[in-house]
């Protein structure tokens, strides 16, 4: 027979596990991937950060190399924000033809 204490433990454990599973999410709501981008093109990414970010957090929009690899990502925009719904940036003038990827990172939590 389960006691009230058992149910409280199960509830708190489930809450903790769920919180850890949902932590550090930056969901991309919109990005126009159908467009052909060129050097110095403007890009907009609409996001929904679903974590609790520190007041000194920095969101960073990064660009992969021309092969889509993250060996040496290039930062194309940083925002010192604990919450932002949109990141606007300009692609580098030195951009070569390729199959690039973009990602968004946060600093706190990383």
Buried (B, 14 or more C-beta within 10 A) or exposed (E): EEEEEEEEEEEEEEEEEEEEEEEBEBEEEEBEEEEEBEEEEEBEBBBEBEBEBEEEBBBBBBBBBEEEEEEEBBEBBBBEBBBBEEBEBEBEEEBEEEEBBBBBBBBEEE
